[in-house]
């Protein structure tokens, strides 16, 4: 190619003209890519900070702290925090697989990650359906934030199971009860205090959401994890 300023021929992969030093299109492309990467990194950092701030608000008070965290973040930041919680849960599932499942039975990492995202996706979708069916307030930002936040206890449980394995069965069974109870309470808080559903609507919606989410997650997990994992056909 040729320099746009002085016309000297330069190699096609040059970022600057060797004669006059003028930047080439390659330099602009590289700078654009670097800026895009920096912007993505900044978005991830902000989402992580918002998720941590929200976690601090509802960790000790799951029922009262969840709507406070949502209101303090606002819709846009609550959306990214909810996604961050969903990714956190998926990573916890991945860590558990790598720590507790033998190599011969372990699916590829990408399949594990996709499988770990299924509960987040299914609960978010079920939340949206319940909100529209019962004419609740808010939009998809609240659905995603509630879904992601409610999976944090299960994600922490996955880490404990991965660390302990099956060595202390009674302990992680007790922790499972606490995790499930906290998840249900957080979903209830999100439905009544963020989406503004009535108690009567929540009594009907919450079990349906859990059943549908479990069913969809089971199907999607079986589809994404069975290939090459050695899982039985009935998984």
N, C-alpha and C positions, 0 to 999 in steps of 0.2 A: 504494500500500500504506500501512499504518498502523504507526506505532511500537508495538512490543510493550510498552513501558514507560509512555509518556505518552498514547498513542492519537492523536497528531497525524498527519495525512495527509502523507506525503512521497513524492517521486518514486520510481518503481519501481526505478531503477538506483542509488539512494542506498546508501552504505555506512554512514552514520551519520545519526541523527535530527538534523535541523537545529534542533530545539527543545531537546532534552535531551542530545544527544550520544551516545545509546546505539547501539552497533554493530548493524547489521542482518544478516540472513542473507547478504547480498551480501558483507559484510566477512569473514564466516566462510568463505565459499566462496573468496574471493580469498586469504585467509591459508592455507587448506588447499592451494590450488594452488601457492602460493609455497613451502610446506613440502615438497610433493611434488617440485617442481623442484629444490629444494635437496638433497633426499635422493638424487635421481637423479644430480645433479652430484657429490655426495660419493662415491657408488658408483663412478662412472666414474673419479674421481680415485684412489680406493683400488685399483681394478683396474689402472689404468695404473702406479701405483707398484709393485704386486706383479709385474706383467709386467716392468717394468724391473729389479727386483731379481732375478727369475728369469733374465732375459737376461744379467745380469752374471755369474751363476753358471755358465751353460753356454756362454757366448760363446767362451771360450778352451779349454773342455773339454766338447765336445758329448756325449761318451759318459758320462763320470763326473759331469759337472755337472748333467745333466738329472734323474736321480733325487734328487740332493741338493736341487735347487731344488724339486721336488715335495714332498719330505719337509719342507722348511723352511716351505713355505706352508701345508700341510694341505689337506684335500680341498676345502673350500669356497672358499678363496682361490685354490687351483690351478685350480678351475673358471673363476672369473672372469678369471684371468690367461690361461688358454687361449683364452677368448672374445676377450679383448683382442688376443692374437696373431693370431687369425683375422680380426678387424676390421682390424688393421694390414696384413695381407697383402692384403685386399680394397682398402684405400685405396691401397696401393702399385700394385696393378693399375690402379686408376682414374687415378692420377697418370701411369702409363706410357702409358695410352691418350690422355690429354690432351696429353702431350708428344711422342708418337711417331706418332700416327695422325692423318691429315688430317681436317679438320672434316667433309668430305663422306662419309667412311667411318665416322665416329665414332658409336656408338650413344648414346642418351640416358644421362645420368649414373646414373640409378637402375638401368638395365639393366646398366651396367658394374659397379656396386657389387654387385648381386645375382650377376652372373656371377663376380665375384671371391670371393664367399663360397662358391661351389660346391665348390672343392677342400677347404676346411675342413670343410664339411658331409659330403662324401663320405668323406673320410679318417676323420673321427670315427665315422661309421656303420660303415665297414669295420673300424675298430679294435674297436668293440663286438662285431661279429659274430665276429671272430677270437678275442677274449677269451672269449666264451661258447662257441664251438666247441671251443677247446682248454682250457677250464676254467681260465682264468687268474684272478688275483686282482684286486681293485678293482672299481670301478663306472664309471659314465659320466664322473665327474670326471677319472679318469685317461685315459680315451679322448680327451676334449676337450683336456686339457692336452698330451698327446703330439701330437695332430694340430696344434694351434695352434703349438706350439713348433717342430715339424719344418718348418713353412711359413715361419718367419722367414728362413732363408737365401734362399728363393725370393723373398720379398718384397723383401729387400735387392737381389737381382739385378734385379728389375723396376725398381727405382729407378735402378740403373746403366744399364740398357737405355734407360729413358726419357731419361736425361741424355745418353747417348752416341748414341742412335739406332742407325743402321746404319753410322755413320762408322768405327767400329773393330770390325769383325766378329770378328776373331781374338781380341780381348780379351774381349768378352762371351761368346764361345763357351768360352773357358778358364774364365771365372767361372761359366758354366753347369755345367761339370763339377764344380767345387768345390761349388756350391750343391746339385746333385743328390746328390753323395757325402755331404755333411754331412746332408742330409735323411734319406738311407737309414741312416746311422750313428745319428742321433737316434731314428729309428723302432726300430731294433734295440735301442738302449739302453732305450727305453721299454718294449718288449715283454719284455725279459729281466730288467730291474731294477726296473720298476714293476709291470707286470702279472704278472711272474714266469712267463713262458712258457719252455719248454725251447728249447735251440738247435735241436733237430730240428723243433719246431713253428714256430719263427720262419723257418727255411729254407723251409718250405712257405707260411706265412702271409704273409710280407712281399711276395714277388712277386705273390701273389694280391691283396693289398690295393692295391698300386701299380697293377696292371692294372685292377682294378674301379674304383678311384678315378679313374683317367685316363679310362676309358670313360664313367662316369657324368658326370664333369666335362665331357667333350666334348659329350655329349648335352645336358646342361643349359645349357652355354654357347651351343651352337648355337641352342637354343630361346629363350634370354633375350636374346641379342645380335643375332640375325639380323634381327628386326623393325626396319625403318627404318634399318639400318646399312649396307646395300649389300654385306653379306657374301655370298659365293657360296653356292648351295644345298648344296654338299658340305662346308661348314665343319664 
